[in-house]
Amino acid sequence: KQWYQRRVAITAGILHAECLKLLISKGLGYAIVAGSMFVKLPQILKIHGSGSIAGLSLATFALETFCVIMNVSYNYAQALPFSTWGESFFILLQLIVLLSQYFHYTSSKLLLLTTPVLVPALTWTLTTLPHQYLALGLTASIPLMALSKILQIWSNFQNGHTGQLSFITNLMNFLGTLARLFTVIQEVDDSLILFNIFTVFILNTVIVLQFLVYWNVQPPKVKSN
């Protein structure tokens, strides 16, 4: 009888721990989604306030947008819990704004007008594809997302400063991917998604470290004629 009671107690303890981890994961997941609504707002406001895109890479924005499109399409089509990928949806909306700002300050009027239409249309179209094609697209997006971060890291290194890049946005990206690692491990049995998040986390860490290295370095002011 004592052995049985001990076994029941141990089993109950394990179940309690698992439930607690799932509860924490769900709470973190929705917190990440809520925070993602504003994650790129500091970057948007910094560009607007300075009227400049100095130090920012179009390739980085474009590649990140494509990768987030694939992430949203894949997760939506797989009917995975919104708490495990919802931040990608809100980040995609903000990336549309950032791309529009970039095209505005580079006087690319056609791209400025078409971007807010083409990005949602492409995202929705991809959700209708068979699973194997979406999985292939998500797999391809992993090195592309890494490349988008590496391009920004290299740009920072070459410039010797972080330009108009927002520290708050990148710090939130770093903390968000750290928390997302935990939630994906707890709730999603998909090694592809886990590898994707882990890769982005490592590169976000490097960018945050660059901010610390270049903290007191200001980009040179452009002289007006």
Residue pairs with C-beta under 8 A, 6 or more apart in sequence:
21 186
22 186
22 187
24 182
24 186
25 182
25 183
25 186
25 187
26 83
26 183
26 187
28 179
28 182
28 183
29 81
29 83
29 84
29 86
29 180
29 183
29 187
30 83
30 86
31 179
32 86
32 87
32 176
32 179
32 180
32 183
33 82
33 83
33 86
33 87
33 90
35 87
35 172
35 176
36 86
36 87
36 88
36 90
36 91
36 176
37 90
39 87
39 90
39 91
39 94
39 169
39 172
39 173
39 176
40 91
40 94
40 95
40 97
40 98
40 166
40 169
41 94
41 169
42 166
42 167
42 168
42 169
43 98
43 165
43 166
43 169
44 94
44 97
44 98
44 101
46 164
46 166
47 53
47 56
47 98
47 101
47 105
47 164
48 101
50 164
51 105
52 105
52 164
52 222
53 101
53 102
53 105
53 106
53 164
54 163
54 164
54 219
54 222
55 155
55 156
55 159
55 161
55 162
55 163
55 164
55 165
55 219
56 102
56 163
56 164
56 165
57 151
57 152
57 155
58 102
58 106
59 148
59 151
60 148
60 149
60 151
60 152
60 155
61 95
61 98
61 99
61 102
61 148
62 99
62 148
63 144
63 145
63 147
63 148
63 151
64 95
64 145
64 148
65 92
65 95
65 96
65 99
65 119
66 141
66 144
67 141
67 142
67 144
67 145
67 148
68 88
68 91
68 92
68 95
69 92
69 119
69 122
69 123
69 126
70 126
70 134
70 137
70 138
70 140
70 141
71 85
71 88
71 138
71 141
71 196
72 85
72 88
72 89
72 92
72 123
73 123
73 126
73 127
73 129
73 134
73 137
74 134
74 135
74 137
74 138
75 84
75 85
75 88
75 193
76 85
76 127
77 126
77 127
77 128
77 129
77 131
77 134
78 131
78 134
80 188
81 187
83 183
83 187
84 183
84 184
84 187
84 188
87 176
87 180
92 119
92 123
95 119
96 115
96 116
96 119
96 120
99 111
99 115
99 119
100 112
100 115
100 116
102 108
103 109
103 111
103 112
103 115
104 112
126 134
126 137
127 134
129 137
135 192
138 192
138 193
138 196
139 192
141 196
142 192
142 195
142 196
142 199
145 196
145 199
145 200
146 199
146 200
146 203
149 200
149 203
149 204
149 206
149 207
150 203
152 165
152 207
153 203
153 206
153 207
153 210
155 163
156 162
156 163
156 165
156 207
156 210
156 214
157 210
159 219
160 214
160 217
161 214
161 217
161 218
161 219
162 210
162 211
162 214
162 217
163 219
164 219
165 207
165 211
167 211
170 204
170 207
170 208
170 211
171 208
171 211
173 204
173 207
174 201
174 204
174 205
174 207
174 208
177 197
177 200
177 201
177 204
178 201
180 197
180 201
181 194
181 197
181 198
181 201
184 190
184 193
184 194
184 197
185 194
188 194
